[in-house]
Amino acid sequence: MRSVTAWLSIRAVLAIGCAVVSTSISTSARAAETVRAVWNVQELYLPYFGLTTHYSCDGLRDRVRDMLKELGVRGDFLVTVPGCIELSGPSPHPTARIILANAVPATDELAKALAADPKRAQLIAKLQKQSKTTFSDEPFDAHAKRVRLYAKNNGASSVGSSGDCELLEQMRRLVLPKLGAQVSNDDVSCTPHQGTVGNSSMDVDLLVAVPAKS
């Protein structure tokens, strides 16, 4: 019961934090402005259902990895596709399991909620096991970043290919809101069983860590 209460508390605090992120991003494009942030560690599931583009399990894993790198989440994220039926070739309905850390504004309420979350330590342990990195709960500098995600990741505008259009739609619905991201200039609209002309895209604004000075 205690763990459920802690989880609900974190969800409530993070909902406020994500609203703060979205508001600050939408009202100011000055990416040079920094805020103090902490890492929100979370586990997400992305069940993929595509009518036009089909992925192998490894293919879905790799494309989700590429998008997370472009978005600028903490670099030691983990993407797996458990329970694959097909050993090779397209998988009917693969699901990506994502463990990641993204920047959220640091508040006293959030610090207390994260400290009381038993699942957070488990997720951090999984990230550290595969990446050999260390985690700190100390606040760090973060700023708004705008990323443009394309349906065709090679930048091509070819006719007859839908690229990652359906995957982008599902990322927009299932993953980006959990990162406190705001989508704009969005012309990603997929037609089942049809390729697309040009290369549709969306702009994503979210909070990312300021790179360390070398």
PLY file of the C-alpha trace (Angstrom):
ply
format ascii 1.0
element vertex 214
property float x
property float y
property float z
element edge 213
property int vertex1
property int vertex2
end_header
0.00 0.00 0.00
2.89 2.32 0.85
4.52 1.81 -2.56
1.23 2.55 -4.33
0.80 5.74 -2.32
4.36 6.81 -3.13
3.79 6.11 -6.82
0.59 8.16 -6.89
2.36 11.00 -5.10
5.14 11.02 -7.69
2.63 10.96 -10.55
0.86 14.00 -9.09
4.09 15.94 -8.55
5.44 15.07 -11.98
2.18 16.14 -13.61
2.74 19.59 -12.13
6.41 19.49 -13.17
5.55 18.57 -16.75
3.05 21.42 -16.88
5.80 23.78 -15.71
8.12 22.47 -18.43
5.49 22.87 -21.14
4.58 26.37 -19.99
8.16 27.56 -19.78
8.96 26.13 -23.21
5.88 27.55 -24.88
6.30 31.04 -23.46
10.02 31.37 -24.10
12.20 30.15 -26.94
15.35 31.40 -25.26
17.16 28.09 -24.91
20.10 29.82 -23.22
18.03 30.33 -20.06
18.72 27.58 -17.56
16.72 26.08 -14.73
17.72 23.65 -12.01
16.53 20.13 -12.77
16.70 16.55 -11.53
16.43 13.19 -13.26
13.01 11.61 -13.52
13.63 7.89 -14.02
10.73 6.04 -15.59
9.73 2.86 -17.35
7.59 3.23 -20.47
6.03 0.77 -22.87
5.51 1.50 -26.55
3.31 -1.14 -28.22
3.75 -0.67 -31.94
0.91 -1.34 -34.37
1.66 -0.42 -37.95
-0.37 -1.03 -41.08
2.23 0.29 -43.51
5.70 0.01 -41.98
6.66 -3.19 -40.21
9.71 -3.66 -38.00
11.71 -6.57 -36.78
12.25 -6.56 -33.02
15.79 -5.27 -33.48
14.58 -2.73 -36.04
12.01 -1.24 -33.65
14.56 -1.17 -30.84
17.09 0.66 -33.01
14.63 3.26 -34.31
13.33 4.04 -30.82
16.94 4.36 -29.64
17.68 6.79 -32.47
14.70 8.98 -31.59
15.57 9.07 -27.88
19.13 10.12 -28.74
17.79 12.91 -30.94
15.45 14.06 -28.16
18.34 14.41 -25.72
17.22 12.24 -22.82
20.00 11.03 -20.54
22.31 8.88 -22.64
22.27 5.68 -20.58
18.67 4.79 -21.44
17.71 1.18 -22.10
15.44 -0.05 -24.91
14.47 -3.71 -25.25
11.76 -5.54 -27.16
10.73 -8.44 -24.92
8.68 -11.44 -25.94
9.55 -11.41 -29.63
7.89 -14.22 -31.57
9.81 -13.84 -34.83
13.55 -14.55 -34.67
14.10 -12.70 -37.94
12.07 -10.49 -40.24
9.11 -8.26 -39.32
7.36 -8.95 -36.03
3.54 -8.66 -36.00
3.11 -6.31 -33.05
6.38 -5.68 -31.19
6.42 -3.69 -27.96
9.40 -1.58 -26.91
10.21 -1.40 -23.22
12.02 1.82 -22.37
13.84 2.75 -19.17
15.12 6.32 -19.27
15.88 9.42 -17.27
14.67 12.82 -18.43
15.15 16.26 -16.94
12.32 17.79 -14.90
12.33 21.03 -12.88
13.73 20.51 -9.38
11.33 21.25 -6.53
11.31 20.28 -2.86
8.08 18.35 -3.37
9.54 16.33 -6.23
12.74 15.57 -4.29
10.68 14.13 -1.44
8.49 12.11 -3.79
11.47 10.63 -5.64
13.19 9.71 -2.37
10.06 7.78 -1.32
9.73 5.86 -4.58
10.92 2.23 -4.22
10.73 1.52 -7.96
13.10 4.35 -8.86
16.06 2.62 -7.20
15.27 -0.58 -9.11
15.17 1.22 -12.45
18.41 3.08 -11.72
20.08 -0.24 -10.85
19.07 -1.65 -14.24
20.48 1.37 -16.06
23.72 1.23 -14.09
24.12 -2.48 -14.74
24.08 -2.07 -18.52
25.84 1.29 -18.82
28.24 1.35 -15.84
27.24 4.96 -15.15
26.52 6.64 -11.82
23.42 8.54 -10.77
23.23 11.60 -8.58
20.15 13.21 -7.10
21.87 16.59 -7.03
20.17 19.24 -9.20
21.86 20.21 -12.45
21.46 22.92 -15.07
18.94 22.28 -17.86
17.48 24.29 -20.68
14.79 24.06 -23.35
15.76 22.32 -26.57
13.89 22.04 -29.86
14.33 18.86 -31.88
12.86 18.13 -35.30
11.91 14.50 -35.83
11.44 13.31 -39.40
9.32 10.44 -40.67
12.18 9.47 -42.98
15.29 9.40 -40.91
17.72 9.71 -43.81
16.34 13.15 -44.69
15.06 11.92 -48.05
11.83 13.10 -49.63
11.17 10.01 -51.69
7.72 9.02 -52.92
6.31 5.62 -52.02
7.80 5.17 -48.57
6.10 5.98 -45.28
9.31 5.67 -43.27
8.67 5.93 -39.53
5.41 7.86 -39.88
3.32 5.45 -37.81
6.05 5.09 -35.20
6.25 8.87 -34.87
2.49 9.07 -34.36
2.70 6.52 -31.57
5.73 8.19 -29.97
3.76 11.46 -30.02
0.83 9.82 -28.23
2.52 7.45 -25.78
6.04 8.69 -25.03
6.43 12.43 -25.58
3.74 13.44 -23.03
5.61 11.43 -20.37
8.70 13.54 -21.06
6.84 16.82 -20.55
7.44 17.57 -24.23
5.42 19.96 -26.35
4.87 19.25 -30.06
4.52 22.00 -32.66
4.79 22.43 -36.44
3.41 18.92 -36.69
2.49 17.66 -40.15
2.90 13.95 -39.38
-0.27 12.26 -40.62
-0.13 8.69 -41.86
-2.41 6.99 -44.36
-2.65 3.20 -43.90
-1.09 1.09 -46.66
0.21 4.14 -48.50
3.55 5.83 -48.82
3.98 9.55 -48.39
5.22 12.35 -50.61
8.02 14.39 -49.08
9.24 13.98 -45.54
6.79 14.93 -42.78
8.13 16.10 -39.44
7.31 17.49 -36.02
9.14 19.89 -33.72
9.51 18.73 -30.14
10.37 21.10 -27.29
11.58 19.58 -24.05
13.91 20.14 -21.12
17.41 18.65 -21.45
20.59 18.80 -19.38
23.10 21.50 -20.28
26.17 19.72 -21.68
29.12 19.66 -19.33
31.96 22.01 -20.26
35.06 20.19 -21.42
0 1
1 2
2 3
3 4
4 5
5 6
6 7
7 8
8 9
9 10
10 11
11 12
12 13
13 14
14 15
15 16
16 17
17 18
18 19
19 20
20 21
21 22
22 23
23 24
24 25
25 26
26 27
27 28
28 29
29 30
30 31
31 32
32 33
33 34
34 35
35 36
36 37
37 38
38 39
39 40
40 41
41 42
42 43
43 44
44 45
45 46
46 47
47 48
48 49
49 50
50 51
51 52
52 53
53 54
54 55
55 56
56 57
57 58
58 59
59 60
60 61
61 62
62 63
63 64
64 65
65 66
66 67
67 68
68 69
69 70
70 71
71 72
72 73
73 74
74 75
75 76
76 77
77 78
78 79
79 80
80 81
81 82
82 83
83 84
84 85
85 86
86 87
87 88
88 89
89 90
90 91
91 92
92 93
93 94
94 95
95 96
96 97
97 98
98 99
99 100
100 101
101 102
102 103
103 104
104 105
105 106
106 107
107 108
108 109
109 110
110 111
111 112
112 113
113 114
114 115
115 116
116 117
117 118
118 119
119 120
120 121
121 122
122 123
123 124
124 125
125 126
126 127
127 128
128 129
129 130
130 131
131 132
132 133
133 134
134 135
135 136
136 137
137 138
138 139
139 140
140 141
141 142
142 143
143 144
144 145
145 146
146 147
147 148
148 149
149 150
150 151
151 152
152 153
153 154
154 155
155 156
156 157
157 158
158 159
159 160
160 161
161 162
162 163
163 164
164 165
165 166
166 167
167 168
168 169
169 170
170 171
171 172
172 173
173 174
174 175
175 176
176 177
177 178
178 179
179 180
180 181
181 182
182 183
183 184
184 185
185 186
186 187
187 188
188 189
189 190
190 191
191 192
192 193
193 194
194 195
195 196
196 197
197 198
198 199
199 200
200 201
201 202
202 203
203 204
204 205
205 206
206 207
207 208
208 209
209 210
210 211
211 212
212 213
